[in-house]
Amino acid sequence: SGGIGSIGHLVGETLKKEHGLKMEHIGYKGSSPMHNDLLGGALQLAIDTLPQNVPLIKDGKLRAIAVTSPARAPMAPDIPSVIELGEKRLVAENFLGISGPAGLPKPVVDRLHAATKKALADATVRSRLAELGVQGRDMSPEDFTAFVAAQVKEWYQPVKDSGAKLN
C-alpha cells in the first residue's frame, strides 16, 4: 500500500482477515516506488488509489480487479466495484476535507465553507477534480464533522487490527 495506516493498508488487512489470507503488508512511501516493484514482479498485488493507476491499466501494464468505491468509478467504468463482487466490507474511499484547529471561530468556519461551496460550483474546478478522480461534494461543517466521526467509528477496529500506531 501507499503506507502504514493508509486506506490501502486497511483494505488489505480487512481482505486478509475476511478471507483468511496470508499476505504481508509492505508500506511504500507513495505509489511510484510501489509501481516499480509491482511492474518488476516483486509484488503480487497492490491496493492503491485509482488515479495513479489508470494510465498503467489503460496501457495494459496493470490488471485492475476492483475499485473499493460502492459503485464503478467514472474514470474507470470497466472496473467492477467491490460491492458487485460481493465484498461490501471492502468499501473504502479516500476523502478530502478542510479542517482547522478545535475552537476555530464560527465566522471563520462559515467563511471557509462559503469559499469551498463557491469553488465546488465552478465548472472548471469540478472538471479538474473529476480528472483527479475526486467527486466534489458540498457538505456543511456539521455534516462533515458527522461524516468524519462515522469514518472513525467504521475504521477503528481495522486500524487496531492492523497494528498501525500513531507517530
Contact map, one row per residue, 1 for C-alpha under 8 A:
11110101100000000000000011110110010000000000011100000000000000000000000000000000000000000000000000000000000000000000000000000000000000000000000000000000000000000000000
11110101100000000000000000111110010000000000001100000000000000000000000000000000000000000000000000000000000000000000000000000000000000000000000000000000000000000000000
11111101100000000000000001111100000000000000000000000000000000000000000000000000000000000000000000000000000000000000000000000000000000000000000000000000000000000000000
11111100100000000000000000100000000000000000000000000000000000000000000000000000000000000000000000000000000000000000000000000000000000000000000000000000000000000001000
00111111110000000000000000000000000000000000000000000000000000000000000000000000000000000000000000000000000000000000000000000000000000000000000000000000000000100101100
11111111110000000000000000000000000000000000000000000000000000000000000000000000000000000000000000000000000000000000000000000000000000000000000000000000000000000000000
00001111111000000000000000000000000000000000000000000000000000000000000000000000000000000001110000000000000000000000000000000000000000000000000000000000000000000000000
11101111111100000000000000000000000000000000001110000000000000000000000000000000000000000000000000000000000000000000000000000000000000000000000000000000000000000000000
11111111111110000000000010100000000000000000001000000000000000000000000000000000000000000000000000000000000000000000000000000000000000000000000000000000000000000000000
00001111111111000000000000000000000000000000000000000000000000000000000000000000000000000000000000000000000000000000000000000000000000000000000000000000000001100100000
00000011111111100000000000000000000000000000001000000000000000000000000000000000000000000101000000000000000000000000000000000000000000000000000000000000000000000000000
00000001111111110000000010000000000000000000001000000000000000000000000000000000000000000000000000000000000000000000000000000000000000000000000000000000000000000000000
00000000111111111000000000000000000000000000000000000000000000000000000000000000000000000000000000000000000000000000000000000000000000000000000000000000000001001100000
00000000011111111100000000000000000000000000000000000000000000000000000000000000000000001100000000000000000000000000000000000000000000000000000000000000000001000000000
00000000001111111110100000000000000000000000000000000000000000000000000000000000000000000100000000000000000000000000000000000000000000000000000000000000000000000000000
00000000000111111111111000000000000000000000000000000000000000000000000000000000000000000000000000000000000000000000000000000000000000000000000000000000000000000000000
00000000000011111111100000000000000000000000000000000000000000000000000000000000000000000000000000000000000000000000000000000000000000000000000000000000000000000000000
00000000000001111111100000000000000000000000000000000000000000000000000000000000000000000000000000000000000000000000000000000000000000000000000000000000000000000000000
00000000000000111111100000000000000000000000000000000000000000000000000000000000000000000000000000000000000000000000000000000000000000000000000000000000000000000000000
00000000000000011111110000000000000000000000000000000000000000000000000000000000000000000000000000000000000000000000000000000000000000000000000000000000000000000000000
00000000000000111111111000000000000000000000000000000000000000000000000000000000000000000000000000000000000000000000000000000000000000000000000000000000000000000000000
00000000000000010001111100000000000000000000000000000000000000000000000000000000000000000000000000000000000000000000000000000000000000000000000000000000000000000000000
00000000000000010000111110000000000000000000000000000000000000000000000000000000000000000000000000000000000000000000000000000000000000000000000000000000000000000000000
00000000000000000000011111000000000000000000000000000000000000000000000000000000000000000000000000000000000000000000000000000000000000000000000000000000000000000000000
10000000100100000000001111100000000000000000000000000000000000000000000000000000000000000000000000000000000000000000000000000000000000000000000000000000000000000000000
10100000000000000000000111110000000000000000000000000000000000000000000000000000000000000000000000000000000000000000000000000000000000000000000000000000000000000000000
11110000100000000000000011111000000000000000000000000000000000000000000000000000000000000000000000000000000000000000000000000000000000000000000000000000000000000000000
11100000000000000000000001111110110000000000000000000000000000000000000000000000000000000000000000000000000000000000000000000000000000000000000000000000000000000000000
01100000000000000000000000111110110000000000000000000000000000000000000000000000000000000000000000000000000000000000000000000000000000000000000000000000000000000000000
11100000000000000000000000011111110000000000000000000000000000000000000000000000000000000000000000000000000000000000000000000000000000000000000000000000000000000000000
11000000000000000000000000011111111000000000000100010000000000000000000000000000000000000000000000000000000000000000000000000000000000000000000000000000000000000000000
00000000000000000000000000000111111100000000000000000000000000000000000000000000000000000000000000000000000000000000000000000000000000000000000000000000000000000000000
00000000000000000000000000011111111110000000000000000000000000000000000000000000000000000000000000000000000000000000000000000000000000000000000000000000000000000000000
11000000000000000000000000011111111111000000010000000000000000000000000000000000000000000000000000000000000000000000000000000000000000000000000000000000000000000000000
00000000000000000000000000000011111111100000000000000000000000000000000000000000000000000000000000000000000000000000000000000000000000000000000000000000000000000000000
00000000000000000000000000000001111111110000000000000000000000000000000000000000000000000000000000000000000000000000000000000000000000000000000000000000000000000000000
00000000000000000000000000000000111111111110000000000000000000000000000000000000000000000000000000000000000000000000000000000000000000000000000000000000000000000000000
00000000000000000000000000000000011111111111110000000000000000000000000000000000000000000000000000000000000000000000000000000000000000000000000000000000000000000000000
00000000000000000000000000000000001111111110000000000000000011000000000000000000000000000000000000000000000000000000000000000000000000000000000000000000000000000000000
00000000000000000000000000000000000111111110000000000000000000000000000000000000000000000000000000000000000000000000000000000000000000000000000000000000000000000000000
00000000000000000000000000000000000011111111000000000000000000000000000000000000000000000000000000000000000000000000000000000000000000000000000000000000000000000000000
00000000000000000000000000000000000011111111000000000000000000000000000000000000000000000000000000000000000000000000000000000000000000000000000000000000000000000000000
00000000000000000000000000000000000011111111110000000000000000000000000000000000000000000000000000000000000000000000000000000000000000000000000000000000000000000000000
00000000000000000000000000000000000001001111110000000000000000000000000000000000000000000000000000000000000000000000000000000000000000000000000000000000000000000000000
00000000000000000000000000000000000001000011111000000000000000000000000000000000000000000000000000000000000000000000000000000000000000000000000000000000000000000000000
10000000000000000000000000000000010001000011111100000000000000000000000000000000000000000000000000000000000000000000000000000000000000000000000000000000000000000000000
11000001101100000000000000000000000000000000111110000000000000000000000000000000000000000000000000000000000000000000000000000000000000000000000000000000000000000000000
11000001000000000000000000000010000000000000011111001000000000000000000000000000000000000000000000000000000000000000000000000000000000000000000000000000000000000000000
00000001000000000000000000000000000000000000001111111000000000000000000000000000000000000000010000000000000000000000000000000000000000000000000000000000000000000000000
00000000000000000000000000000000000000000000000111111100000000000010000000000000000000000000000000000000000000000000000000000000000010000000000000000000000000000000000
00000000000000000000000000000000000000000000000011111100000000000000000000100000000000000000000000000000000000000000000000000000000110000000000000000000000000000000000
00000000000000000000000000000010000000000000000011111111000000000000000000000000000000000000000000000000000000000000000000000000000000000000000000000000000000000000000
00000000000000000000000000000000000000000000000111111111100001000000000000000000000000000000000000000000000000000000000000000000000000000000000000000000000000000000000
00000000000000000000000000000000000000000000000001111111110000000000000000110000000000000000000000000000000000000000000000000000000000000000000000000000000000000000000
00000000000000000000000000000000000000000000000000011111111000000000000000000000000000000000000000000000000000000000000000000000000000000000000000000000000000000000000
00000000000000000000000000000000000000000000000000011111111111000000000000000000000000000000000000000000000000000000000000000000000000000000000000000000000000000000000
00000000000000000000000000000000000000000000000000001111111111110000000000000000000000000000000000000000000000000000000000000000000000000000000000000000000000000000000
00000000000000000000000000000000000000000000000000000111111110000000000000000000000000000000000000000000000000000000000000000000000000000000000000000000000000000000000
00000000000000000000000000000000000000000000000000000011111111000000000000000000000000000000000000000000000000000000000000000000000000000000000000000000000000000000000
00000000000000000000000000000000000000000000000000000001111111100000000000000000000000000000000000000000000000000000000000000000000000000000000000000000000000000000000
00000000000000000000000000000000000000100000000000000001111111100000000000000000000000000000000000000000000000000000000000000000000000000000000000000000000000000000000
00000000000000000000000000000000000000100000000000001001101111110000000000000000000000000000000000000000000000000000000000000000000000000000000000000000000000000000000
00000000000000000000000000000000000000000000000000000000100111111000000000000000000000000000000000000000000000000000000000000000000000000000000000000000000000000000000
00000000000000000000000000000000000000000000000000000000100001111110000000000010000000000000000000000000000000000000000000000000000000000000000000000000000000000000000
00000000000000000000000000000000000000000000000000000000000000111110000000000011000000000000000000000000000000000000000000000000000000000000000000000000000000000000000
00000000000000000000000000000000000000000000000000000000000000011111000000000011110000000000000000000000000000000000000000000000000000000000000000000000000000000000000
00000000000000000000000000000000000000000000000001000000000000011111100110000011110000000000000000000000000000000000000000000000000000000000000000000000000000000000000
00000000000000000000000000000000000000000000000000000000000000000111110000000000110000000111100000000000000000000000000000000000000000000000000000000000000000000000000
00000000000000000000000000000000000000000000000000000000000000000011111110000000110000000011100000000000000000000000000000000000000000000000000000000000000000000000000
00000000000000000000000000000000000000000000000000000000000000000001111100000000111000010010000000000000000000000000000000000000000000000000000000000000000000000000000
00000000000000000000000000000000000000000000000000000000000000000000111110000001111100000000000000000000000000000000000000000000000000000000000000000000000000000000000
00000000000000000000000000000000000000000000000000000000000000000010111111011111100000000000000000000000000000000000000000000000000000000000000000000000000000000000000
00000000000000000000000000000000000000000000000000000000000000000010101111111010100000000000000000000000000000000000000000000000000010000000000000000000000000000000000
00000000000000000000000000000000000000000000000000000000000000000000000111111000000000000000000000000000000000000000000000000000000010000000000000000000000000000000000
00000000000000000000000000000000000000000000000000100100000000000000000011111000000000000000000000000000000000000000000000000000011010000000000000000000000000000000000
00000000000000000000000000000000000000000000000000000100000000000000000111111110000000000000000000000000000000000000000000000000000000000000000000000000000000000000000
00000000000000000000000000000000000000000000000000000000000000000000000111111111000000000000000000000000000000000000000000000000000000000000000000000000000000000000000
00000000000000000000000000000000000000000000000000000000000000000000000100011111000000000000000000000000000000000000000000000000000000000000000000000000000000000000000
00000000000000000000000000000000000000000000000000000000000000011110000110011111100000000000000000000000000000000000000000000000000000000000000000000000000000000000000
00000000000000000000000000000000000000000000000000000000000000001110001100001111110110000000000000000000000000000000000000000000000000000000000000000000000000000000000
00000000000000000000000000000000000000000000000000000000000000000111111110000011111110000000000000000000000000000000000000000000000000000000000000000000000000000000000
00000000000000000000000000000000000000000000000000000000000000000111111000000001111111110110000000000000000000000000000000000000000000000000000000000000000000000000000
00000000000000000000000000000000000000000000000000000000000000000000011000000000111111110010000000000000000000000000000000000000000000000000000000000000000000000000000
00000000000000000000000000000000000000000000000000000000000000000000001000000001111111100000000000000000000000000000000000000000000000000000000000000000000000000000000
00000000000000000000000000000000000000000000000000000000000000000000000000000001111111100000000000000000000000000000000000000000000000000000000000000000000000000000000
00000000000000000000000000000000000000000000000000000000000000000000000000000000011111110000000000000000000000000000000000000000000000000000000000000000000000000000000
00000000000000000000000000000000000000000000000000000000000000000000000000000000011111111110000000000000000000000000000000000000000000000000000000000000000000000000000
00000000000000000000000000000000000000000000000000000000000000000000010000000000011001111110000000000000000000000000000000000000000000000000000000000000000000000000000
00000000000001000000000000000000000000000000000000000000000000000000000000000000000000111110000000000000000000000000000000000000000000000000000000000000000000000000000
00000000001001100000000000000000000000000000000000000000000000000001000000000000010000111111000000000000000000000000000000000000000000000000000000000000000000000000000
00000000000000000000000000000000000000000000000000000000000000000001110000000000011000111111100000000000000000000000000000000000000000000000000000000000000000000000000
00000010001000000000000000000000000000000000000000000000000000000001100000000000000000000111110000000000000000000000000000000000000000000000000000000000000000000000000
00000010000000000000000000000000000000000000000000000000000000000001100000000000000000000011111000000000000000000000000000000000000000000000000000000000000000000000000
00000010000000000000000000000000000000000000000010000000000000000000000000000000000000000001111100000000000000000000000000000000000000000000000000000000000000000000000
00000000000000000000000000000000000000000000000000000000000000000000000000000000000000000000111110000000000000000000000000000000000000000000000000000000000000000000000
00000000000000000000000000000000000000000000000000000000000000000000000000000000000000000000011111000000000000000000000000000000000000000000000000000000000000000000000
00000000000000000000000000000000000000000000000000000000000000000000000000000000000000000000001111100000000000000000000000000000000000000000000100000000000000000000000
00000000000000000000000000000000000000000000000000000000000000000000000000000000000000000000000111110000000000000000000000000000000000000000000000000000000000000000000
00000000000000000000000000000000000000000000000000000000000000000000000000000000000000000000000011111000000000000000000000000000000000000000000000000000000000000000000
00000000000000000000000000000000000000000000000000000000000000000000000000000000000000000000000001111101000000000000000000000000000000000000000000000000000000000000000
00000000000000000000000000000000000000000000000000000000000000000000000000000000000000000000000000111111000000000000000000000000000000000000000000000000000000000000000
00000000000000000000000000000000000000000000000000000000000000000000000000000000000000000000000000011111000000000000000000000000000000000000000000000000000000000000000
00000000000000000000000000000000000000000000000000000000000000000000000000000000000000000000000000001111100000000000000000000000000000000000000000000000000000000000000
00000000000000000000000000000000000000000000000000000000000000000000000000000000000000000000000000011111110110000000000000000000000000000000000000000000000000000000000
00000000000000000000000000000000000000000000000000000000000000000000000000000000000000000000000000000011111110000000000000000000000000000000000000000000000000000000000
00000000000000000000000000000000000000000000000000000000000000000000000000000000000000000000000000000001111111000000000000000000000000000000000000000000000000000000000
00000000000000000000000000000000000000000000000000000000000000000000000000000000000000000000000000000000111111100000000000000000000000000000000000000000000000000000000
00000000000000000000000000000000000000000000000000000000000000000000000000000000000000000000000000000001111111110000000000000000000000000000000000000000000000000000000
00000000000000000000000000000000000000000000000000000000000000000000000000000000000000000000000000000001111111111000000000000000000000000000100000000000000000000000000
00000000000000000000000000000000000000000000000000000000000000000000000000000000000000000000000000000000011111111100000000000000000000000000000000000000000000000000000
00000000000000000000000000000000000000000000000000000000000000000000000000000000000000000000000000000000001111111110000000000000000000000000000000000000000000000000000
00000000000000000000000000000000000000000000000000000000000000000000000000000000000000000000000000000000000111111111000000000000000000000000000000000000000000000000000
00000000000000000000000000000000000000000000000000000000000000000000000000000000000000000000000000000000000011111111100000000000000000000001100000000000000000000000000
00000000000000000000000000000000000000000000000000000000000000000000000000000000000000000000000000000000000001111111110000000000000000000000000000000000000000000000000
00000000000000000000000000000000000000000000000000000000000000000000000000000000000000000000000000000000000000111111111000000000000000000000000000000000000000000000000
00000000000000000000000000000000000000000000000000000000000000000000000000000000000000000000000000000000000000011111111100000000000000000100000000000000000000000000000
00000000000000000000000000000000000000000000000000000000000000000000000000000000000000000000000000000000000000001111111110000000000000000100000000000000000000000000000
00000000000000000000000000000000000000000000000000000000000000000000000000000000000000000000000000000000000000000111111111000000000000000000000000000000000000000000000
00000000000000000000000000000000000000000000000000000000000000000000000000000000000000000000000000000000000000000011111111001000000000000000000000000000000000000000000
00000000000000000000000000000000000000000000000000000000000000000000000000000000000000000000000000000000000000000001111111101100000000011100000000000000000000000000000
00000000000000000000000000000000000000000000000000000000000000000000000000000000000000000000000000000000000000000000111111101100000000000000000000000000000000000000000
00000000000000000000000000000000000000000000000000000000000000000000000000000000000000000000000000000000000000000000011111111100000000000000000000000000000000000000000
00000000000000000000000000000000000000000000000000000000000000000000000000000000000000000000000000000000000000000000000111111110000000000000000000000000000000000000000
00000000000000000000000000000000000000000000000000000000000000000000000000000000000000000000000000000000000000000000000001111111000000000000000000000000000000000000000
00000000000000000000000000000000000000000000000000000000000000000000000000000000000000000000000000000000000000000000001111111111100000000000000000000000000000000000000
00000000000000000000000000000000000000000000000000000000000000000000000000000000000000000000000000000000000000000000000111111111110000110000000000000000000000000000000
00000000000000000000000000000000000000000000000000000000000000000000000000000000000000000000000000000000000000000000000000111111111000000000000000000000000000000000000
00000000000000000000000000000000000000000000000000000000000000000000000000000000000000000000000000000000000000000000000000011111111100000000000000000000000000000000000
00000000000000000000000000000000000000000000000000000000000000000000000000000000000000000000000000000000000000000000000000001111111111110000000000000000000000000000000
00000000000000000000000000000000000000000000000000000000000000000000000000100000000000000000000000000000000000000000000000000111111111100000000000000000000000000000000
00000000000000000000000000000000000000000000000000000000000000000000000000100000000000000000000000000000000000000000000000000011111111000000000000000000000000000000000
00000000000000000000000000000000000000000000000000100000000000000000000000000000000000000000000000000000000000000000000000000001111111000000000000000000000000000000000
00000000000000000000000000000000000000000000000001100000000000000000000011100000000000000000000000000000000000000000000000000000111111100000000000000000000000000000000
00000000000000000000000000000000000000000000000000000000000000000000000000000000000000000000000000000000000000000000000000000000111111110000000000000000000000000000000
00000000000000000000000000000000000000000000000000000000000000000000000000000000000000000000000000000000000000000000000000000100110011111000000000000000000000000000000
00000000000000000000000000000000000000000000000000000000000000000000000000000000000000000000000000000000000000000000000100000100100001111100000000000000000000000000000
00000000000000000000000000000000000000000000000000000000000000000000000000000000000000000000000000000000000000000000000100000000000000111110000000000000000000000000000
00000000000000000000000000000000000000000000000000000000000000000000000000000000000000000000000000000000000000000001100100000000000000011111000000000000000000000000000
00000000000000000000000000000000000000000000000000000000000000000000000000000000000000000000000000000000000000000000000000000000000000001111111100000000000000000000000
00000000000000000000000000000000000000000000000000000000000000000000000000000000000000000000000000000000000000001000000000000000000000000111111100000000000000000000000
00000000000000000000000000000000000000000000000000000000000000000000000000000000000000000000000000000000000010001000000000000000000000000011111110000000000000000000000
00000000000000000000000000000000000000000000000000000000000000000000000000000000000000000000000000000000000000000000000000000000000000000011111111000000000000000000000
00000000000000000000000000000000000000000000000000000000000000000000000000000000000000000000000000000000000000000000000000000000000000000011111111100000000000000000000
00000000000000000000000000000000000000000000000000000000000000000000000000000000000000000000000010000000000000000000000000000000000000000011111111110000000000000000000
00000000000000000000000000000000000000000000000000000000000000000000000000000000000000000000000000000000000000000000000000000000000000000000111111111000000000000000000
00000000000000000000000000000000000000000000000000000000000000000000000000000000000000000000000000000000000000000000000000000000000000000000011111111100000000000000000
00000000000000000000000000000000000000000000000000000000000000000000000000000000000000000000000000000000000000000000000000000000000000000000001111111110000000000000000
00000000000000000000000000000000000000000000000000000000000000000000000000000000000000000000000000000000000000000000000000000000000000000000000111111111000000000000000
00000000000000000000000000000000000000000000000000000000000000000000000000000000000000000000000000000000000000000000000000000000000000000000000011111111100000000000000
00000000000000000000000000000000000000000000000000000000000000000000000000000000000000000000000000000000000000000000000000000000000000000000000001111111110000000000000
00000000000000000000000000000000000000000000000000000000000000000000000000000000000000000000000000000000000000000000000000000000000000000000000000111111111000000000000
00000000000000000000000000000000000000000000000000000000000000000000000000000000000000000000000000000000000000000000000000000000000000000000000000011111111100000000000
00000000000000000000000000000000000000000000000000000000000000000000000000000000000000000000000000000000000000000000000000000000000000000000000000001111111100000000000
00000000000000000000000000000000000000000000000000000000000000000000000000000000000000000000000000000000000000000000000000000000000000000000000000000111111110000000000
00000000000000000000000000000000000000000000000000000000000000000000000000000000000000000000000000000000000000000000000000000000000000000000000000000011111111100000000
00000000000000000000000000000000000000000000000000000000000000000000000000000000000000000000000000000000000000000000000000000000000000000000000000000001111111110000000
00000000000000000000000000000000000000000000000000000000000000000000000000000000000000000000000000000000000000000000000000000000000000000000000000000000011111111000000
00000000010011000000000000000000000000000000000000000000000000000000000000000000000000000000000000000000000000000000000000000000000000000000000000000000001111111100000
00001000010000000000000000000000000000000000000000000000000000000000000000000000000000000000000000000000000000000000000000000000000000000000000000000000001111111111000
00000000000000000000000000000000000000000000000000000000000000000000000000000000000000000000000000000000000000000000000000000000000000000000000000000000000111111111000
00000000000010000000000000000000000000000000000000000000000000000000000000000000000000000000000000000000000000000000000000000000000000000000000000000000000011111111000
00001000010010000000000000000000000000000000000000000000000000000000000000000000000000000000000000000000000000000000000000000000000000000000000000000000000001111111000
00000000000000000000000000000000000000000000000000000000000000000000000000000000000000000000000000000000000000000000000000000000000000000000000000000000000000111111100
00011000000000000000000000000000000000000000000000000000000000000000000000000000000000000000000000000000000000000000000000000000000000000000000000000000000000111111110
00001000000000000000000000000000000000000000000000000000000000000000000000000000000000000000000000000000000000000000000000000000000000000000000000000000000000000011111
00000000000000000000000000000000000000000000000000000000000000000000000000000000000000000000000000000000000000000000000000000000000000000000000000000000000000000001111
00000000000000000000000000000000000000000000000000000000000000000000000000000000000000000000000000000000000000000000000000000000000000000000000000000000000000000000111
